[in-house]
Amino acid sequence: MRRMRSQVLFVLLVGLIGLGRAESPAATQPKEASFSQVEKVPLLSLSGSSEQIGQQEAKLVGNRAKELLSFGPTLVKRRVGEAGWKAHAFVSRALLENASQAHRDEIAAFQKASGLPQDELVASQTIYDTINAFGCSSILVPAEKSSTGGPLFGRNFDYASLGLLHANDLVKIVRPEGKFAFASVSFPACFGVISGMNEHGLAIALHEVRQAADGSARFNAEGVPTLLALRQVLEECRTVDEAKALLTKLPRTTMYNLALCDPSGGAVLEVTTKNVILRKGEGVNACTNHFRSKELCVDKTCQRFDSLMAKESGPYSVDKVFKKLDATNQGERTFQSMVFEPKSLLMHVAIEERPSTHGTLRKLDLNTLFAK
């Protein structure tokens, strides 16, 4: 029965039309929240229950989220047309039912408080699961090759901005009740995580992959939406190994590379709808948009990967990692760059220019921001 449902939703994704409906939570009183500039970085700070966090985000950045709602329909229609967008909206509603109740409650609370259309809001959460548009590059430096005394993790986010996303970059500090606090380099009304780090120094970054050697399906309608699954990783996991265990347990919607690093070092999880493979390298490691493990590799060809892996003399500093990222920038598609220091809970973010690697890294001390 589950297989039949998956097949039906996949067919709808390719060409049918549908709508959906979500319940709204009861009103609650929001806790303290803020939207401000910290080190010239737009910073959205949220805390409390799922409903409170959703209400806070709607109050503080609901107007900015409204500007972004055209992004999803525009991107999807460019790729698969009007019917494809309507099919995506239907599939998104079904996929959201696979997410945690807490995440569904937060989205419902935001929608109720903001008054934004449900279809566009929900569909924007699952674009990664159905539409190919990501690029991205990451470099993982072990502590023994770092000048900081701990591992370093650099990441470029490369994506089609369509004139909208790069103008609405922000960093979210989220302190959900009963879960780990985390920071996410994100956008208004993006409830999942693309890049981020939690209070235990576990940092993650998503990279699209389109081919796998294990015969896995590109899309699984029974999976948890990818960005929400990655948020769950930051909310529940302390280490690379815990992240692998959680993603192995969760049903996965599509395939991707997840670069990740904790205070002891970094690795890459190569993820498909069938398998989760841990790839660790000796010394510096890198991640782009191909699987490289013997179980999943189809094609290793990638100039960005080769550039990131090119040997450097001397230890790596934050600035040297940033320069390596600059060598792999993809012009205007690169509009978020960051360097994580998991051991000291520092996050350096560049989001002011395109490419972002031509801008300035701004240091955020997550020790202080999580404590607030």
N, C-alpha and C positions, 0 to 999 in steps of 0.2 A: 504493500500500500504506500509506504514512504517513497519507494522508488517511482511508483506511478505519479505521485504528487510532484516529485522532482522533475520528471519528464514533462508533465503538463505545464509547470511554471516555466521551464526552459523554452517550450514552444511559444508561450505567451510573451516571453522576453524577446524572441526574435520577431514576432509580428502581430500580436493581438493587442486589445485595448482593455483597460480595466481601471477601476477606482477602488478606494478602500475607506475605512473608518476607524478611528481610534478613540478610546475612552479618555476622558480628562479626569485628573485627580481632584480630590477635595482641596479647597483653598487652605493654605497654611501661612503662617507669618514668617517671612524670610529673615534669616540672620544677617549679620553684617556682611556687606559686599562692597566692592569698589571697582571703578574703572579709572585708571590714572596713568601717568607717565613715570616710569622708573628707569633711570639711566637712558632717557629718550626712547624707551621701548614702551608701546602701549600694553598695559598690564591689566587684565581682568581677573579679579580675585573673588572666588566664590566658595561658600561653605555651607554645610548643613545636610538636611535630608535631600533625597532626590527631587521632591517637589519644590523645596526651598531653592535649590541650586537652579532649577529650571526657571523659576520665577525671577530670581536675581538676574540671570542672564537676559531674560526678556526685558526687564526694566532698564538695564544698563546699556545693552547693545542691540535691542530689538530693532531700532531704526536702521542700524547698519546691516543687520541681518536681512532686512527687507530689500536692501540694495543688491544683496548677493543672490536672491532667489532666482534671478534670471540666468544665473551661471549654469545650473544643472540642465534646464531645458535647452539652452543654447548649445552646450557641448554635446548632449546626447542627440539632438536633432541634426547637428552637423555630421555626426557619425552614422546614424541609422534612421533619420527621418522622423516625421511627426508620429507615425504609428509606432515606431520604436520607442519614442519618449513615453507614450501612453502605456505601452507594454512594460517599460521600465518602472513607471509609477505603480502599476499593479504588482509587479514582482517585489518592489521595495516594501510595499505594505505587508506582503507575506513573509519576506525576510526579517522584517522588524519583529515579528512574532517569535523568532528564534533567539532574540536578544534577551538579556536578563531583565527581570521585572523592574529593577531599579532604573536601568537605562530607559526603558519604555516610559516609566513614570516621569522621568526628567524631561523627556522630549514632549510628552503630553502636557506637562505643566508649562513648559515654554510656549507651546502652541496656544494654549488657552490664554496665557497672560499677554502674549504678543498679538494675537488675532491673525497671525500669518496663515496662509492656506496650508492645510494638512498635506495634500498631495505633494506639493513642491518641497515642503519642509522634510517630509519623510524620504522622498526620493533622493534628495541631496545627500542623505547619509550613506547611501549604498552605491554611489556612482562607481567607486573603485571596484566593486564586485562584478560589474557588468560591462564597463567601458574602459578600453585601454587608452591611457593618457599620461601615465607617470613615466619619468626617467629616473633620476636620482643616483647619487654616488655617496659612498661612505668609506672612511678609513679608520681602522682600529689599531691603536698603538699600545703595546703592553707597557707596564710600569718600568721594566728594565731598560726600555728605549725612550722613556719620557724624561724630560727635565723637571717635571713637577712632583715626582715621587709617587705618582699614581698613573693609571691608564688614561689615555686620551681617546676620544671618539668624535671624529669630525663627520659632518653630513651636509650635503647639498640636497635641497628639495627642488626638483625640476618638474614643472607642470605647465599646462596651458592655462594662463591666467585670464584670457579673454578680456583684458582690461579691467577686471573686477577683483580677483583674489589678491594681487600684490598690493592693491590700495587699501586692503582691509586686514593686513597681517596684524596679529596680536599674540601675546603670550598669556595663556590661562594658568592661573594657580587655583587648583581645585582641592578642597579638603572635604571629601564625602564622609558622612557619619559611618563609623565602623569599618572604614577602609583606609588604605594608604593615601596620603596626599601626593599629588603629582603636578608637574608643570608640563604644559603642552604648547608647542609652537603651532598656532592654529588660526582660526577665523571665527567670526561670530556665527553662532548656531551650527558649528561643527561639533557634535557631541562625542565623537570618537577621537582616536589619537592617530596621528601620522608620524609625529616625532615628539619625544618627550622623555622626562626623567622623574622618578618618584623619590620619596623621602629616604629610601634605603640606597639610593645611588644606582638603581637599575635604569638604564637609558635604552631606548629603542628607536628604530627608524625603519620605515616601510619602503620596499623597492618592488616595483612590478616585474613579474616574469611571465612569459607567454608560452613557453615550451617546457615539457618535462618528459623524461624517458621512462616514467613509471606507468604510462598509459592512463593517468588520472584525468578526470573530466575537468574542463576549464571552469565549469560552473556547477555548484551543488546547491539546490534550492533548500536543502535541510540545514545549511550552515548558518553559523552566527555571522552577521555582517562584520566584515573584516576590521573596520576602524573601531567598532564597539568591542570586538574581541581583544584588540590591542589595548584599548583602555582598560579592559578587565585585567590584562597582564600587569599594568602599572598599579592598579588598585589592589591586587592580591599577591603579587610576587616580589621577592627580595633579590633573587639571583637569576643568572642565565639558566641554570638547571631547573629552577622552579617555573620559569617562563616556558621552557620546552615541555615540561610535564603538563602544564595547563593547556597549551595549544594542541598537544597530542590528544588530550581528553575532549576538547571542544570540537564539534563538527565544523569543518572549515568550508567557506563559501567558494574560494578560488585559490590560485597559487601565487606565491610571492616569496621574496627574500626578506628576512627580518634581521638587520644588523642590530646587535645588542651588546651591552657592556655593563658589568657591575664593578664594584670596587676592586675585585680581584682580577679582572681582565675581560676581554671581549670575545665574541664568536658571531657566527652567522647561522640562523635557522633557515633551512631551505624547506619551504612549506608547500605541499600540494593538498588536494582533497583526499589523497590516500596516505601520505607520509609526512613526517616531520623529521628532517635529517639535520644533525648538529655538525657544522663545519668549523673546525678550529685550525688556525695556521700557526706555524712556529714563527715568532717575531711579528712584524707588521702584517695585518690582514686587511682585505678590502672587500667591498660588496657593490655590485651594480645591478644589472638586469638579466643575468644568466645564472642558472644553476651550475655548480662546478663539482659537486660530489659525484662519485662514480655511479651512485644509484639514480641520479636525476639528470645528469648533464646531457645536453643535446648539442650545444654550441657554446664555446668559451670566448668567442671573438668579441673583444670590447677594448677600444683604445683607452677609455676612461679607466678601466680596471688596470691596464698595463701602466698607465701614468701614475696611478695611486701607489702601485707596488714598486715603482722604480726606486732603487736604493738611494738613500740620502746619507751624507756624512754627519756624524755627531748626533746628539739626542734630539728628540722632537719636543719643541715648545708648542704652546697654543698657536703662536704666529706661524710656525712652520707648517702645522696641520692646516691652517687657513690658506696658506699659499698652495699646498697640495690640492685643496678643494678648488682654488682659483684656476688651476691648470686643467680642471675637468668641467668648468662651467659651460653651460649651454645657452649663453647669451640671455635674452629676455625671459627664457623659460626658467632660469635659475633665479628665484626671488626669495628664498629662505636658506640661509647658511648658518651653521651652528657648530660649536665645539663643546662637548660635555666633559666635565671632570668628575666622574662618579665618586671618587674617594673623598673629595672635598665639597661635593654638592654645589659646584659652580657650573653655570651655563652661560656660554658666550654666544650672542645672537647678532646676526647681521640681516636686517630686513628692509633697509631704507632705500636701496638702489637695485637696479637690474642691470647686469647680474649682481646678485647680492654679495658675491665675493669681491666686488670692486668697492664695497662700502666699508663700514667700520663695525668691528665686533664690539658689542656692548655687554659688559659683565653683569650677570644677575647672581646674587648670593641666595641660593634656595634655602639655606639654613635659616636665614632671616625671614624670607617670604613664606615658607611653610609655617614658621612659628606664629606669624600674624594670624 
